[in-house]
Amino acid sequence: MVLTVAVLLVDAAVSSRSDGPAREQATLAYLDAIRPLIERSNSQGADIADVRTNAVQLGRDGIGRRLDRVSREADDVVRDSRRVSTPPALRDANDLLVATFAIRSKAAGTVRQAFSDALGTQPPEPAIKSLVEVGKDMGASDRAYQLFLGSLPPASAPPAPSLWMSNDQDWTQPFLTTFVTALRSSQTLSPVHDLGVVLVVVDPAAVGAEGGIAVLPSAKNLKLQIVVANAGNVAEKHATVTATVSPSAVGPSDVARDFVDLTPGQRRTVTLGTLRPLTGTPFTLLVRIEPVPGETSTADNDKTAVYVMR
């Protein structure tokens, strides 16, 4: 009996050692099979980012051709990923990879339709909403890919990074509203003047809120990062950007200003850092880009917020 047990233990040990190289080879074969799929997916994400950046220059036909191709190729990647032979130990990891590709395929189809709607004549809000959802889907796919990488065996050589959304701010509602407006303006032959304030970031940042008023820590100056954009189809020169706090430490109000040139569809960040609000008392911050001659849509030319610094 003792001899039998010893033989069985030796057999188990030998079998375990022999299975190790086989598992490692299977893992390497799997990784070699999926690397081309990941490269194809990365290329598709780069195409979507390029369309997002250069949509005005590409025009309706260029956008349509690029996004039709991306959508077809994203579907192909999902199909091919489901055909990859997967070792049993990597099935959970492979499920995450397939989920990554499936989410991206959905995003590619949605972005194609959203751009088509953005270039249409219907109200722009549905197209903007769809593009916001595209951003969420791309972010979810990037997270799924990170989980996939984390599920691989520690000793394996991991595949390359894969990212479809390098700047999540580009896919938020304020930026997409400006983007869709500029895209529509670019298709119009008559001059369109349309400037707007997209985003205002304060420094120091808020640390809380009281009664709906954001609380800022005490500082000598209030600094601002102001994102402004030209959603029209005409270049605008020397546009005035102003920021006003009321009340201020130097009087009823304190004003800072700068000037900016904007090409059609361009957005830029203006930095202002000399404002001195009155501490301990709620103050109003008004940020404005002055309308230019011929501008009729001015609802987005200013943003107002109330803060207290202490």
Secondary structure as UniProt FT lines:
FT   HELIX           2..81
FT   TURN            82..83
FT   HELIX           88..90
FT   HELIX           91..118
FT   HELIX           125..151
FT   TURN            154..155
FT   HELIX           168..171
FT   HELIX           173..186
FT   STRAND          195..203
FT   STRAND          208..210
FT   TURN            211..212
FT   STRAND          213..216
FT   STRAND          222..230
FT   STRAND          236..246
FT   TURN            249..250
FT   STRAND          254..262
FT   TURN            264..265
FT   STRAND          267..275
FT   TURN            279..280
FT   STRAND          283..289
FT   TURN            293..294
FT   TURN            299..300
FT   STRAND          302..309
//
